Structures are given as C-alpha cells and as structure tokens.
Amino acid sequence: MSIYEIVSAIAAVVSAVAAVAGFKGLRRQLEHTEQADARERVRVRQQATLELVMGKFSEVRDLRESLRPLLLRDLDPAKVCELIIESDHANTASSYPSEVRADRRLGELTRRYLTYLEFIAIGVGKDILDRDVVHEMSGRHFLNVYRRMHLYIKHAQGNNRKSAYSNFVKLVREWYPEETTEAAPTSN
C-alpha cells in the first residue's frame, strides 16, 4: 500500500468520525428544538384555553346563573331530570318550589350549558385546550354538573343520541373515577 492510499484511508476514517460527531451534534440540536417546540405548544394551548374561557365567561356565567336552582339546590338527580324533561313539554304547574319550577327555557338552557361543557371536553380530548388548566379551573364544577345531570344525559343518550355529551362524561369519569357511578351515562 502506498503512502497516498494510507493517507487517503486515514482521511476517510477521520471524515467518517467527523460526520458521526456532526450527526450526534445535529441530533442533540434537533432534540433541543423538539423540546422547545413542545414547551411552546403547551404554552400556546394554555393561552388558548384561558382566552376561550375568558371570552365566553359572561355568556357561560349567565347560563350557569339560569341553572343555579338545579345546580345548587339539594335536588335529587331524578328530580333534576324530571324538571328538564317537563320543561320541554309544557309550562305546567309543578309541585317543586317556585325557584326550581320548570319553565320552557330550562330544557333549552340545560342543553346549551351541557353543549358548552361538551365543547370544552372535546377540546381537552383533542389536545386543543389544556387539560390541566381546565381541570384546575373547572374540574369540580364539571363533577357537580355531572352529579346533577347524569340522569338527564342518560335520557338524552336514550333518545337516539347515544353520543350526547359523551366527551363530557368521559372527561369527568377520567378525572373522578371513584366519584362517578356505573349507572351513569355512557361515554364513547
């Protein structure tokens, strides 16, 4: 083997070692970039969650206030379900106290509010909204609504709407598995 061939072989080995070292450095840079991108995605998701919640705050607060008698009074979930269903049929005299007596708007308001909570649950499930922020801000409220409305949700799912509010149910069960019952509505 000539000196030229030996030098060429050494140069090739040195080039290969340098290329491997360069690839390792490039890989480290790529990993750092991916970590920075992941952190940025989390930050953007958290910001979007807060913007959505704050943007809808007054509308949702008004809905919640309209449903306050159902959500805050010590009513059995069966009575809550009955009141909502009754409100869909007529503005009849009810045996319940006047502040929770069914009116025509109760069913509509309940569906709007549950639809909003379903919308939030879908956003969380698709990683559009931040799971931790929603849980910290509204997790217990989701559970309280679920406790009061689970029979109505089951009723809605039984009326040819099997997936009605299923993301909401799934999220509440995920966050509070020990506090949700098997007799409650299904989730997909």
Salt bridges, closest charged atoms under 4 A:
GLU31 OE2 - ARG27 NE 3.55
GLU40 OE2 - ARG43 NH2 2.73
GLU59 OE1 - LYS56 NZ 3.31
ASP62 OD1 - ARG61 NH2 3.83
GLU65 OE2 - ARG68 NH2 2.45
ASP88 OD2 - ARG111 NH1 3.05
GLU99 OE2 - ARG73 NH1 2.94
ASP130 OD1 - ARG45 NE 3.79
GLU174 OE2 - ARG131 NH1 2.58
GLU179 OE1 - ARG140 NH1 3.20
GLU179 OE1 - ARG147 NH2 2.44
